[in-house]
């Protein structure tokens, strides 16, 4: 068995901005996903189907986004800027202690890099 290569960007999660969280949870459960986390009272849910994971947010996101978790956010942002990409939001340590940065792809899709304190491999 081959060892899974880890991305320096972190693990990818698809984050969907939904209008009706319960309707979305019901829909994805019919597709075979199970609720594995989140808080419906706070308008967010995590659903999984095997290795596939969706994060659903009602009222928390402006649009759908890709979320990379667990990478070295400050290093990622530095590398992207060195390659001539413009950050929508440069790397910062957020109020909850996580590191975060945003960028948009050529079509305007949001890509969020986020690493919680417990996920960090080193301090910056």
Secondary structure as the mmCIF struct_conf table of DSSP 4:
data_model
#
loop_
_struct_conf.conf_type_id
_struct_conf.id
_struct_conf.beg_label_comp_id
_struct_conf.beg_label_asym_id
_struct_conf.beg_label_seq_id
_struct_conf.end_label_comp_id
_struct_conf.end_label_asym_id
_struct_conf.end_label_seq_id
HELX_LH_PP_P HELX_LH_PP_P1 UNK A 2 UNK A 7
TURN_TY1_P TURN_TY1_P1 UNK A 8 UNK A 9
STRN STRN1 UNK A 10 UNK A 17
BEND BEND1 UNK A 19 UNK A 19
HELX_RH_AL_P HELX_RH_AL_P1 UNK A 21 UNK A 30
TURN_TY1_P TURN_TY1_P2 UNK A 31 UNK A 32
STRN STRN2 UNK A 34 UNK A 39
HELX_RH_3T_P HELX_RH_3T_P1 UNK A 40 UNK A 42
TURN_TY1_P TURN_TY1_P3 UNK A 43 UNK A 43
STRN STRN3 UNK A 44 UNK A 49
TURN_TY1_P TURN_TY1_P4 UNK A 50 UNK A 51
STRN STRN4 UNK A 52 UNK A 57
BEND BEND2 UNK A 58 UNK A 60
BEND BEND3 UNK A 62 UNK A 63
STRN STRN5 UNK A 65 UNK A 70
BEND BEND4 UNK A 71 UNK A 71
HELX_RH_AL_P HELX_RH_AL_P2 UNK A 73 UNK A 82
TURN_TY1_P TURN_TY1_P5 UNK A 83 UNK A 84
HELX_LH_PP_P HELX_LH_PP_P2 UNK A 85 UNK A 86
STRN STRN6 UNK A 87 UNK A 93
TURN_TY1_P TURN_TY1_P6 UNK A 95 UNK A 96
BEND BEND5 UNK A 97 UNK A 97
STRN STRN7 UNK A 99 UNK A 104
TURN_TY1_P TURN_TY1_P7 UNK A 106 UNK A 107
STRN STRN8 UNK A 110 UNK A 115
HELX_RH_3T_P HELX_RH_3T_P2 UNK A 117 UNK A 119
BEND BEND6 UNK A 121 UNK A 122
#
